[in-house]
Amino acid sequence: MTTDTTTKTPEAAAVPPPGPMPGKKRVTRGHRRLLTRRDRFTLAVMAGVPTILHVALVWVTAIASIFLAFTTWDGIGFDSIKWVGLDNFRQLFSDNPQFWPAVQHNVVWFVVLILIPTPFGLFLAVQLDKRIRFSRVYQTAFFLPVVISMACIGFVWQLVYNPDTGLINSILGANKPGHYIDWIGDPHLNLWAILIAASWRHTGYMMILYLAGLKSVDPSLREASALDGAGEWQTFRSVIFPTLRPTNTVVLVVTIIEALRAFDLVFVFNKGAQGTELLSILVTDNIIGESSRIGYGSAIAVVLLVISLAVIIPYLIATFRKERRA
């Protein structure tokens, strides 16, 4: 009978057996904590502070405005808040001589923006999409008014409309005594003068939206149209423009919102007086004006909110349906 004997070398004897080393603490395997306490605190601050500000400045104020629309309050002490129900809305629709002209001016604002700067912005986008020379320079020049605040645009156009030294009156020769054209003070001209300034800014906005839509058009559609012998106008009308339907929807919603929230230009020009009344101006005049009718101003704000939601909600529903189908 033979027995196998294994001779261990010094190197093999020096290798420790498998298992935990004596005298050392075993490391537990599992999910390692990737974020330190400092990282979690930083993320909490970065996400929490904007959330708190958004809730406090947007949602809380919106809900408070809806509640105050059914009350009367002069803004001095919460004890003076009195519930009046629908009286503010009855007075608004029947006894306020400025409400319906303000609604009409908001509608005119929308019609002008959708009929003049929107097609012109589409025209500029189509021309810039042809990759002409210095297209980046042209894009910057046309888009520059969009990044400028509306208040600054109002001050600039005030200089243009100045009766004495303004550019327009100087060109027309209407800057002499007895021949002045008061573009801001004349109630038959001031709304249209403000709309020209608004259209100047809105054109660049529409140009960028349509330019982004044109960049997403499949180039094969253009090639197929060219092979069929279609001209440039026929290609745009029958092939390109139908593919811009999502962009047209965005443009329509953006234009309606721009028309409803119009405030800065009018306030800078003449504070909504003499034929330039808007719903946003009425809200400001009643809430922070001399009368300080916060409940009544909140009722106007609720009407403006309802009109805005009537446009935004169908757009969101259509967008969500489209995402579900995709």
C-alpha positions, 0 to 999 in steps of 0.5 A: 500500500502506497501513500501520496505525500505532498511536499509544501514549498516555502512559497506555498506555505506563505500563501494564506488560506482562503477566508477572512484574514485573522485580525482584519475586519471583513468588508461586507459586500453590497450597494456602496453609498455613492453620495456623501452627506455633503453631496446629498445636502448640495443636491437638496439645496439645488433642487429644494430652493427652486422648488420652494420658490416656484411653489411659493411664487407661482402656485400659492399666488395663483391659488390665492388670486383665485380665492381673492377673486370672490372677496373684497380686500384693500390689502391692509390686514387680513381681517378686512377680507370679505366674501362677496361671491360673484359680485366682482365678476358681475361688476366686471362684465356689466359695469366696467367700461374698460373691460370689453375694450381691453378684451378687444385690444387683446384680440387685435394684438393676437390677430396682428401678431398672427397675420404680420410677423408670423408669416414674415418670420416664416419667410425669413426662416425659408430664406435662411434655410437655403444656406445663403452667405452670412446666414449666421449674421442674419439670424443673430440680427433678426433674433437680437430683439427677442433677447432684449427685454420688452421694457428696453424695446419700449424705451427704444421705440419711444425715441423712434416715435418722439414727435420732435426728434423721432425717426418717423416724424423726421422722415415724414416731415411731421416734426414741425409745430402744427404738423406733429403726429403724436404716435403715443398720445393719439388714441387712434394711432398708439395701439397700432404704433405699439403693435409695430414694436411688438411685431418687430420683436415677434418676427425674430421669435417666429423665425427661430421656431420655423427655422428649427422646424425646417431643419427637421424636414427630411431632405429626401422630400425635397429631392423627390419633389425636384425629381417630379418637376415641382417648382420651389413654391410648389415644393414649399406649399405641397411638401414642406409646409404640411410637414411643419404642422407641429411647428405651426401648433407651437407657433399658434400657442406661443402667439396666443400666450404672447397676446394675452400676457402683453404688458411691458410695451404698453406700460412703458409707452403710456401705462395703458391709457388713451386707447391701449387698455389690456387685461394685464394693465387692468389687473395691475391698475386694480391691484397695485394702483391707487384704488387697491381693489385686490379682489376686483383685480384678482377677478380680472386675473382669473378671467385671464387665467381661464382664457389662457387655460382654454388654449394651453390645455387642448395643446397639452392633451394633443401633445400627450396623445401624440406621445402615447401613439409614438 
